[in-house]
Amino acid sequence: MSIAVQSIVKAFDGHPVLRDVSFDVPGGELVALLGPSGCGKTTLLRIIAGLEHADAGHVLHSGEPVGGKSARDRNVGLVFQHYALFRHMTVEQNVSFALTVRRRPREKVRARVSELLRLVQLEGLERRFPSQLSGGQRQRVALARALATEPSVLLLDEPFGALDARVRKELRTWLRRLHDEIHVTTLFVTHDQEEAFEVADRVVLMDGGRVEQVGTPREVFDEPASPFVMRFLGSVNIFQGRLENGQALFGGIEVPHPAASDRVSPARLYVRPHELVVHHDPVAGSFPAVVLRVTPIGSAVRVELDAPTVENPLSAEVDAERAARLDLEPGDHVWVEPRRLRVFDGDAVDSLTASGL
């Protein structure tokens, strides 16, 4: 079952929440709706589920409009952040609830529940109540319940948001393995970049009720479509510069740039910390800086820098082996080489690999 979202518009009390949102989810894919709080992710998920109605636009399942259908008639499975389990029911009763309401034969219900509990790795816990389970176990019960009726589409709204970091990481890995086994078309909402990148086949990145970019995790990280995408997906160093005569200029360095014309126009250049290389001696395309602070961060070292030709302090990440060779200390004079620049000039976006600067 594929999902197509076409030009969805939604407002609450005159306040726009979704602004002409469109994207596709191919059948069998696991797609993340990623973005900051308030960007419209959950409202969009509820519209796809049939729990909210769009002011304009359409939702299609396998090419068929479903705007007039209820959530039940759309055959979607829903999992929310806060489990929503029936506290007075056992695990078995929670999972079988939707099947029992539909008056499925008892033998088939029992077989389906047994199959699902094996799938979510909860065999032997059939008689327990939600209060006797861990948070991760309760969320797996919620997922098994959502899968009980064999939905064509699975919709997850911040499914791991109420769990601690360790359990969230375990469940992300587990969910990816589960999806690879059942291949049900899945759309899940998250504000966590690591979660989206680890689990999803593709990411729909949203901001302010609009889709900023759609692509694989690697595509949106390596080829950001806007400054928002660049900033949202990790730390960045921002250089104020300009485009002029076929060049992007910043900090005394010139980089060939195809969008630059004879007219001078302001630009911002973005470089991620791991794309700044620190040297003791000058190399082509480098600029001088002074080390302000050196901080170990696991397998890498963060080096904070002040460069006289750059407005803002800079942050570079150096792997531990190279950091040991450099043996940097606050006050050291160094040279910084940007290995990759992404240049944004208004709405025009270009991505450069700054080799041979």
C-alpha positions as CSV (number, residue, x, y, z in Angstrom):
1,M,0.0,0.0,0.0
2,S,1.5,3.3,-1.1
3,I,0.6,6.7,0.4
4,A,0.4,9.9,-1.6
5,V,-0.1,13.3,0.2
6,Q,-1.1,16.0,-2.3
7,S,-1.2,19.7,-1.5
8,I,-2.5,19.3,2.0
9,V,-3.6,22.5,3.8
10,K,-4.7,22.8,7.4
11,A,-5.4,25.7,9.8
12,F,-6.7,25.9,13.3
13,D,-8.5,29.1,14.3
14,G,-7.1,30.8,11.3
15,H,-3.5,29.8,12.1
16,P,-1.9,27.8,9.2
17,V,-0.4,24.5,10.4
18,L,0.1,22.8,7.1
19,R,0.9,24.8,3.9
20,D,0.6,22.9,0.6
21,V,2.3,19.7,1.8
22,S,3.0,17.0,-0.8
23,F,5.1,13.8,-0.8
24,D,4.8,10.1,-1.6
25,V,5.5,7.0,0.5
26,P,6.1,4.0,-1.8
27,G,4.6,0.7,-0.7
28,G,6.7,-1.2,1.9
29,E,8.9,1.8,2.8
30,L,9.6,3.1,6.3
31,V,9.5,6.9,6.1
32,A,10.2,9.4,8.9
33,L,8.4,12.7,9.3
34,L,11.2,14.7,10.8
35,G,11.2,18.3,12.1
36,P,11.1,20.6,15.2
37,S,8.1,20.7,17.5
38,G,5.2,22.7,16.0
39,C,6.1,22.1,12.4
40,G,2.9,20.2,11.6
41,K,4.2,16.6,11.7
42,T,1.5,15.1,14.1
43,T,-1.3,17.1,12.4
44,L,-0.3,15.6,9.1
45,L,-0.1,12.1,10.5
46,R,-3.6,12.5,12.0
47,I,-4.9,13.6,8.6
48,I,-3.4,10.6,6.9
49,A,-4.9,8.4,9.6
50,G,-8.4,9.9,9.2
51,L,-8.5,11.5,12.7
52,E,-8.4,15.0,11.3
53,H,-9.7,16.5,8.0
54,A,-7.7,18.7,5.7
55,D,-9.0,22.1,4.6
56,A,-7.6,21.3,1.1
57,G,-5.7,18.6,-0.6
58,H,-5.9,14.9,-0.8
59,V,-4.6,11.7,0.8
60,L,-4.4,8.6,-1.5
61,H,-3.8,5.0,-0.7
62,S,-2.5,3.1,-3.7
63,G,-3.9,5.8,-5.9
64,E,-7.4,5.8,-4.3
65,P,-8.6,9.0,-2.4
66,V,-9.5,8.2,1.2
67,G,-10.7,11.6,2.3
68,G,-14.2,10.4,2.9
69,K,-13.2,7.3,4.9
70,S,-12.9,6.9,8.7
71,A,-9.7,5.7,10.3
72,R,-11.1,2.2,10.7
73,D,-12.1,2.0,7.0
74,R,-8.6,3.2,6.0
75,N,-7.1,0.1,7.6
76,V,-4.3,1.9,9.4
77,G,-2.6,0.8,12.5
78,L,-1.8,3.6,15.0
79,V,0.8,3.8,17.8
80,F,1.2,6.8,20.0
81,Q,3.9,8.1,22.3
82,H,2.0,7.2,25.5
83,Y,1.1,3.5,24.8
84,A,-2.7,4.0,25.3
85,L,-3.0,0.4,26.6
86,F,-6.0,-0.8,28.6
87,R,-4.7,-1.0,32.1
88,H,-7.3,-3.5,33.3
89,M,-6.5,-5.9,30.4
90,T,-3.6,-8.4,30.1
91,V,-1.1,-8.3,27.3
92,E,-3.0,-10.9,25.4
93,Q,-6.3,-9.1,25.9
94,N,-4.8,-5.8,24.7
95,V,-3.3,-7.3,21.6
96,S,-6.5,-9.2,20.8
97,F,-8.9,-6.4,21.5
98,A,-9.5,-5.2,17.9
99,L,-9.9,-8.8,16.7
100,T,-12.4,-9.6,19.4
101,V,-14.4,-6.5,18.6
102,R,-14.6,-7.6,15.0
103,R,-15.9,-11.0,16.2
104,R,-13.0,-13.0,14.7
105,P,-13.1,-16.8,15.5
106,R,-11.5,-17.5,18.8
107,E,-9.0,-19.9,17.4
108,K,-7.8,-17.4,14.8
109,V,-7.5,-14.7,17.4
110,R,-5.4,-16.9,19.6
111,A,-3.1,-17.9,16.7
112,R,-2.7,-14.2,15.6
113,V,-1.9,-13.1,19.1
114,S,0.7,-15.8,19.5
115,E,2.2,-14.9,16.2
116,L,2.4,-11.2,17.1
117,L,3.9,-11.8,20.6
118,R,6.6,-13.8,19.0
119,L,7.2,-11.1,16.4
120,V,7.6,-8.4,19.1
121,Q,9.6,-10.7,21.4
122,L,7.1,-10.9,24.3
123,E,6.4,-14.6,24.4
124,G,5.5,-15.7,27.9
125,L,4.1,-12.4,29.0
126,E,0.6,-13.0,27.8
127,R,-0.9,-12.9,31.4
128,R,0.8,-9.8,32.6
129,F,-0.8,-6.4,33.0
130,P,0.7,-3.2,31.6
131,S,1.8,-2.1,35.1
132,Q,3.9,-5.2,35.3
133,L,5.9,-4.3,32.1
134,S,8.8,-2.0,31.4
135,G,8.2,1.1,29.2
136,G,9.9,-0.7,26.2
137,Q,7.7,-3.8,26.7
138,R,4.5,-1.6,26.9
139,Q,5.4,0.1,23.6
140,R,6.0,-3.3,21.9
141,V,2.5,-4.4,23.1
142,A,1.1,-1.2,21.6
143,L,2.8,-2.0,18.3
144,A,1.5,-5.6,18.4
145,R,-2.0,-4.3,19.0
146,A,-1.7,-2.0,16.0
147,L,-0.6,-4.9,13.8
148,A,-3.3,-7.3,15.0
149,T,-5.7,-6.4,12.2
150,E,-3.0,-6.6,9.5
151,P,-3.2,-2.9,8.6
152,S,-2.1,-1.8,5.1
153,V,-0.4,1.3,6.7
154,L,1.3,1.7,10.1
155,L,1.5,5.2,11.6
156,L,3.7,5.9,14.6
157,D,3.6,9.2,16.4
158,E,6.8,9.8,18.4
159,P,6.6,6.1,19.4
160,F,9.8,6.2,21.6
161,G,9.4,9.7,23.0
162,A,8.4,8.6,26.5
163,L,11.3,6.2,26.9
164,D,14.9,6.8,28.3
165,A,17.8,7.1,25.8
166,R,19.1,3.5,26.2
167,V,15.7,1.9,25.7
168,R,14.9,4.2,22.7
169,K,18.1,3.1,21.0
170,E,17.3,-0.6,21.6
171,L,13.8,-0.1,20.2
172,R,15.0,1.8,17.1
173,T,17.2,-1.2,16.2
174,W,14.4,-3.6,16.9
175,L,11.8,-1.6,14.9
176,R,14.1,-1.6,11.8
177,R,14.5,-5.4,12.0
178,L,10.8,-5.8,12.5
179,H,10.0,-3.7,9.4
180,D,12.5,-5.7,7.4
181,E,10.5,-8.8,8.3
182,I,6.9,-7.6,7.8
183,H,7.4,-4.8,5.1
184,V,4.2,-2.9,6.0
185,T,4.2,0.7,4.7
186,T,5.2,2.8,7.7
187,L,5.2,6.5,8.5
188,F,6.6,7.7,11.8
189,V,6.9,11.1,13.4
190,T,10.0,12.1,15.2
191,H,12.0,15.2,16.1
192,D,15.1,13.2,16.7
193,Q,17.5,13.2,13.7
194,E,19.5,10.2,14.9
195,E,16.3,8.2,15.3
196,A,15.1,9.1,11.8
197,F,18.4,8.4,10.2
198,E,18.9,5.0,12.0
199,V,15.4,3.7,11.2
200,A,14.0,5.2,8.0
201,D,14.5,4.4,4.3
202,R,13.7,8.0,3.5
203,V,13.1,11.2,5.5
204,V,10.5,14.0,4.9
205,L,12.0,17.0,6.7
206,M,9.4,19.7,7.7
207,D,9.5,23.2,9.0
208,G,6.8,25.8,9.5
209,G,4.1,23.5,8.0
210,R,6.1,23.0,4.8
211,V,8.2,20.2,3.4
212,E,11.8,21.4,3.2
213,Q,13.3,18.3,1.7
214,V,12.6,14.6,0.9
215,G,15.3,12.1,0.5
216,T,17.4,9.3,2.0
217,P,19.2,10.1,5.2
218,R,22.5,10.4,3.2
219,E,20.9,12.7,0.6
220,V,19.4,15.2,3.1
221,F,22.6,15.2,5.2
222,D,25.1,15.5,2.3
223,E,22.9,17.6,-0.1
224,P,20.8,19.9,2.1
225,A,18.2,21.9,0.2
226,S,18.1,24.9,2.5
227,P,19.9,26.6,5.4
228,F,17.2,25.2,7.7
229,V,18.0,21.7,6.7
230,M,21.7,22.3,7.1
231,R,21.3,23.7,10.6
232,F,18.7,21.2,11.8
233,L,20.8,18.2,10.9
234,G,23.7,18.9,13.1
235,S,26.3,21.5,14.2
236,V,27.5,23.9,11.5
237,N,30.0,26.8,11.2
238,I,28.5,29.8,9.3
239,F,30.7,32.1,7.3
240,Q,29.4,35.5,6.1
241,G,30.6,36.0,2.5
242,R,29.6,37.2,-0.9
243,L,29.3,36.0,-4.5
244,E,31.1,38.0,-7.1
245,N,32.6,37.4,-10.5
246,G,32.2,33.6,-10.5
247,Q,33.6,33.3,-7.0
248,A,32.3,32.7,-3.5
249,L,34.5,34.8,-1.1
250,F,34.8,34.4,2.6
251,G,37.6,35.0,5.1
252,G,40.1,35.9,2.4
253,I,39.5,32.6,0.5
254,E,38.0,32.4,-3.0
255,V,36.0,29.4,-4.1
256,P,34.7,28.9,-7.7
257,H,30.9,29.1,-7.7
258,P,28.7,28.8,-10.8
259,A,25.9,30.9,-9.4
260,A,28.1,33.9,-8.9
261,S,27.6,36.7,-11.5
262,D,29.2,40.0,-12.1
263,R,26.8,41.5,-9.5
264,V,27.9,41.3,-5.9
265,S,25.4,39.5,-3.7
266,P,25.7,38.4,0.0
267,A,26.0,34.7,0.7
268,R,26.4,32.4,3.7
269,L,28.7,29.4,3.6
270,Y,28.1,26.4,5.8
271,V,30.7,23.9,7.0
272,R,30.2,21.1,9.4
273,P,32.8,20.7,12.2
274,H,34.2,17.5,10.9
275,E,34.8,19.2,7.5
276,L,37.2,21.7,9.0
277,V,40.8,20.3,9.0
278,V,43.3,21.8,11.4
279,H,47.0,22.1,10.5
280,H,50.1,23.5,12.2
281,D,51.3,25.0,8.9
282,P,49.5,26.8,6.1
283,V,48.2,24.8,3.2
284,A,46.4,25.9,0.1
285,G,42.9,27.3,0.9
286,S,43.5,27.6,4.6
287,F,43.2,30.6,6.9
288,P,44.8,31.4,10.3
289,A,43.2,30.8,13.6
290,V,43.9,30.6,17.3
291,V,42.9,27.6,19.5
292,L,40.5,28.7,22.3
293,R,39.6,25.3,23.8
294,V,40.2,21.6,23.3
295,T,37.5,19.2,24.5
296,P,37.5,15.4,24.2
297,I,34.1,14.1,23.0
298,G,34.4,10.3,22.9
299,S,36.3,9.1,19.8
300,A,36.9,12.7,18.7
301,V,38.2,16.0,20.0
302,R,36.3,19.3,19.6
303,V,38.6,22.3,18.9
304,E,37.1,25.7,19.3
305,L,38.9,28.4,17.3
306,D,39.0,32.1,16.7
307,A,39.9,33.3,13.2
308,P,40.5,37.0,12.6
309,T,39.1,36.8,9.1
310,V,35.9,35.1,10.2
311,E,33.1,36.8,12.2
312,N,32.0,33.9,14.4
313,P,34.0,31.5,16.6
314,L,34.5,28.1,14.8
315,S,34.2,24.6,16.0
316,A,36.2,21.7,14.4
317,E,36.0,18.0,15.2
318,V,39.3,16.1,14.9
319,D,39.6,12.3,15.3
320,A,41.5,11.2,18.4
321,E,44.5,9.9,16.6
322,R,45.1,13.1,14.6
323,A,44.4,15.2,17.7
324,A,47.1,13.3,19.5
325,R,49.6,14.1,16.7
326,L,48.6,17.7,16.6
327,D,48.8,18.0,20.4
328,L,46.8,21.2,20.5
329,E,46.7,23.6,23.4
330,P,44.7,26.8,24.0
331,G,46.7,29.7,22.5
332,D,48.2,27.7,19.7
333,H,48.3,29.4,16.3
334,V,47.0,27.0,13.6
335,W,45.7,27.0,10.0
336,V,42.1,25.8,9.2
337,E,41.2,24.2,5.9
338,P,37.5,23.8,4.9
339,R,37.1,20.6,3.0
340,R,33.5,21.1,2.0
341,L,31.4,24.2,1.6
342,R,27.7,24.6,1.1
343,V,26.8,28.0,-0.3
344,F,23.3,29.5,0.1
345,D,22.4,32.6,-1.8
346,G,18.8,33.5,-1.1
347,D,16.7,30.7,-2.5
348,A,19.5,29.5,-4.7
349,V,21.4,26.6,-3.3
350,D,24.6,25.0,-4.4
351,S,26.8,22.4,-2.8
352,L,30.5,22.5,-3.3
353,T,33.4,20.2,-2.6
354,A,36.2,22.5,-1.7
355,S,39.1,20.4,-3.0
356,G,42.3,22.1,-4.1
357,L,41.5,25.4,-2.4
